[in-house]
Amino acid sequence: MMDEYDVNLDGLLDREEFAEFIRKLTADSLCSISLKLVITLVAAPALAMATKRATEGVPGVGKVVRKMPNALYASAITLGVVLVQKSTEGVE
Protein backbone atom coordinates (compact mmCIF):
# COMPACT_ATOMS: atom_id res chain seq x y z
CA MET A 1 0.00 0.00 0.00
CA MET A 2 2.85 2.37 0.78
CA ASP A 3 4.37 1.80 -2.68
CA GLU A 4 1.57 3.71 -4.38
CA TYR A 5 2.45 6.81 -2.31
CA ASP A 6 6.20 6.64 -3.02
CA VAL A 7 6.12 9.15 -5.89
CA ASN A 8 9.89 9.44 -6.39
CA LEU A 9 10.34 5.62 -6.19
CA ASP A 10 13.28 5.77 -3.77
CA GLY A 11 11.77 3.14 -1.46
CA LEU A 12 11.21 5.71 1.28
CA LEU A 13 8.34 8.05 1.99
CA ASP A 14 9.32 11.68 2.39
CA ARG A 15 7.26 14.12 4.46
CA GLU A 16 4.65 14.92 1.76
CA GLU A 17 4.29 11.28 0.67
CA PHE A 18 3.88 10.17 4.27
CA ALA A 19 1.28 12.87 4.95
CA GLU A 20 -0.77 11.76 1.93
CA PHE A 21 -0.46 8.10 3.01
CA ILE A 22 -1.72 8.90 6.52
CA ARG A 23 -4.61 11.00 5.13
CA LYS A 24 -5.78 8.08 2.99
CA LEU A 25 -5.28 5.55 5.78
CA THR A 26 -7.20 7.56 8.37
CA ALA A 27 -10.01 8.45 5.93
CA ASP A 28 -10.68 4.76 5.25
CA SER A 29 -10.48 3.91 8.96
CA LEU A 30 -12.77 6.76 9.96
CA CYS A 31 -15.42 5.67 7.45
CA SER A 32 -15.31 2.07 8.69
CA ILE A 33 -15.42 3.08 12.35
CA SER A 34 -18.26 5.55 11.75
CA LEU A 35 -20.39 2.91 10.03
CA LYS A 36 -19.85 0.40 12.83
CA LEU A 37 -20.62 3.07 15.42
CA VAL A 38 -23.92 3.96 13.74
CA ILE A 39 -24.89 0.30 13.55
CA THR A 40 -24.02 -0.26 17.20
CA LEU A 41 -25.59 2.87 18.67
CA VAL A 42 -28.65 3.34 16.47
CA ALA A 43 -29.59 0.25 14.51
CA ALA A 44 -28.96 -2.41 17.15
CA PRO A 45 -31.21 -0.92 19.89
CA ALA A 46 -33.96 -0.24 17.33
CA LEU A 47 -33.67 -3.82 16.11
CA ALA A 48 -33.76 -5.04 19.70
CA MET A 49 -37.01 -3.24 20.46
CA ALA A 50 -38.57 -4.50 17.22
CA THR A 51 -37.61 -8.10 18.00
CA LYS A 52 -38.86 -7.71 21.57
CA ARG A 53 -42.28 -6.61 20.33
CA ALA A 54 -42.33 -9.45 17.81
CA THR A 55 -41.36 -12.13 20.34
CA GLU A 56 -43.80 -11.01 23.04
CA GLY A 57 -46.56 -12.92 21.25
CA VAL A 58 -44.62 -16.18 20.96
CA PRO A 59 -45.98 -18.81 23.37
CA GLY A 60 -43.54 -19.68 26.15
CA VAL A 61 -40.92 -17.13 25.18
CA GLY A 62 -43.28 -14.15 25.24
CA LYS A 63 -43.80 -14.25 29.01
CA VAL A 64 -40.06 -14.11 29.67
CA VAL A 65 -39.51 -11.35 27.12
CA ARG A 66 -42.36 -9.25 28.54
CA LYS A 67 -40.87 -9.45 32.05
CA MET A 68 -37.40 -8.42 30.86
CA PRO A 69 -36.74 -4.65 31.11
CA ASN A 70 -36.29 -2.86 27.77
CA ALA A 71 -32.84 -1.55 28.75
CA LEU A 72 -31.57 -5.04 29.57
CA TYR A 73 -33.02 -6.56 26.39
CA ALA A 74 -31.62 -3.77 24.17
CA SER A 75 -28.21 -4.09 25.85
CA ALA A 76 -28.13 -7.84 25.28
CA ILE A 77 -29.01 -7.50 21.59
CA THR A 78 -26.50 -4.66 21.14
CA LEU A 79 -23.80 -6.77 22.79
CA GLY A 80 -24.63 -9.56 20.36
CA VAL A 81 -24.28 -7.18 17.41
CA VAL A 82 -20.91 -5.96 18.71
CA LEU A 83 -19.68 -9.55 19.10
CA VAL A 84 -20.74 -10.35 15.54
CA GLN A 85 -18.90 -7.24 14.30
CA LYS A 86 -15.76 -8.27 16.22
CA SER A 87 -15.89 -11.82 14.87
CA THR A 88 -16.07 -10.59 11.26
CA GLU A 89 -13.36 -7.87 11.50
CA GLY A 90 -10.63 -9.81 9.71
CA VAL A 91 -12.94 -11.55 7.21
CA GLU A 92 -13.17 -8.72 4.65
MODELLER restraints for C-alpha pairs under 7 A, 6 or more apart:
rsr = mdl.restraints
at = mdl.atoms
rsr.add(forms.Gaussian(group=physical.xy_distance, feature=features.Distance(at['CA:2:A'], at['CA:21:A']), mean=6.98, stdev=0.5))
rsr.add(forms.Gaussian(group=physical.xy_distance, feature=features.Distance(at['CA:5:A'], at['CA:17:A']), mean=5.68, stdev=0.5))
rsr.add(forms.Gaussian(group=physical.xy_distance, feature=features.Distance(at['CA:5:A'], at['CA:21:A']), mean=6.19, stdev=0.5))
rsr.add(forms.Gaussian(group=physical.xy_distance, feature=features.Distance(at['CA:6:A'], at['CA:12:A']), mean=6.68, stdev=0.5))
rsr.add(forms.Gaussian(group=physical.xy_distance, feature=features.Distance(at['CA:6:A'], at['CA:13:A']), mean=5.63, stdev=0.5))
rsr.add(forms.Gaussian(group=physical.xy_distance, feature=features.Distance(at['CA:6:A'], at['CA:17:A']), mean=6.23, stdev=0.5))
rsr.add(forms.Gaussian(group=physical.xy_distance, feature=features.Distance(at['CA:40:A'], at['CA:78:A']), mean=6.40, stdev=0.5))
rsr.add(forms.Gaussian(group=physical.xy_distance, feature=features.Distance(at['CA:40:A'], at['CA:81:A']), mean=6.92, stdev=0.5))
rsr.add(forms.Gaussian(group=physical.xy_distance, feature=features.Distance(at['CA:40:A'], at['CA:82:A']), mean=6.66, stdev=0.5))
rsr.add(forms.Gaussian(group=physical.xy_distance, feature=features.Distance(at['CA:44:A'], at['CA:77:A']), mean=6.76, stdev=0.5))
rsr.add(forms.Gaussian(group=physical.xy_distance, feature=features.Distance(at['CA:44:A'], at['CA:78:A']), mean=5.20, stdev=0.5))
rsr.add(forms.Gaussian(group=physical.xy_distance, feature=features.Distance(at['CA:44:A'], at['CA:81:A']), mean=6.69, stdev=0.5))
rsr.add(forms.Gaussian(group=physical.xy_distance, feature=features.Distance(at['CA:45:A'], at['CA:74:A']), mean=5.17, stdev=0.5))
rsr.add(forms.Gaussian(group=physical.xy_distance, feature=features.Distance(at['CA:45:A'], at['CA:78:A']), mean=6.14, stdev=0.5))
rsr.add(forms.Gaussian(group=physical.xy_distance, feature=features.Distance(at['CA:48:A'], at['CA:73:A']), mean=6.90, stdev=0.5))
rsr.add(forms.Gaussian(group=physical.xy_distance, feature=features.Distance(at['CA:48:A'], at['CA:74:A']), mean=5.12, stdev=0.5))
rsr.add(forms.Gaussian(group=physical.xy_distance, feature=features.Distance(at['CA:48:A'], at['CA:77:A']), mean=5.68, stdev=0.5))
rsr.add(forms.Gaussian(group=physical.xy_distance, feature=features.Distance(at['CA:49:A'], at['CA:74:A']), mean=6.57, stdev=0.5))
rsr.add(forms.Gaussian(group=physical.xy_distance, feature=features.Distance(at['CA:52:A'], at['CA:65:A']), mean=6.67, stdev=0.5))
rsr.add(forms.Gaussian(group=physical.xy_distance, feature=features.Distance(at['CA:55:A'], at['CA:61:A']), mean=6.98, stdev=0.5))
rsr.add(forms.Gaussian(group=physical.xy_distance, feature=features.Distance(at['CA:55:A'], at['CA:62:A']), mean=5.63, stdev=0.5))
rsr.add(forms.Gaussian(group=physical.xy_distance, feature=features.Distance(at['CA:56:A'], at['CA:62:A']), mean=3.87, stdev=0.5))
rsr.add(forms.Gaussian(group=physical.xy_distance, feature=features.Distance(at['CA:56:A'], at['CA:63:A']), mean=6.79, stdev=0.5))
rsr.add(forms.Gaussian(group=physical.xy_distance, feature=features.Distance(at['CA:56:A'], at['CA:65:A']), mean=5.92, stdev=0.5))
rsr.add(forms.Gaussian(group=physical.xy_distance, feature=features.Distance(at['CA:56:A'], at['CA:66:A']), mean=5.95, stdev=0.5))
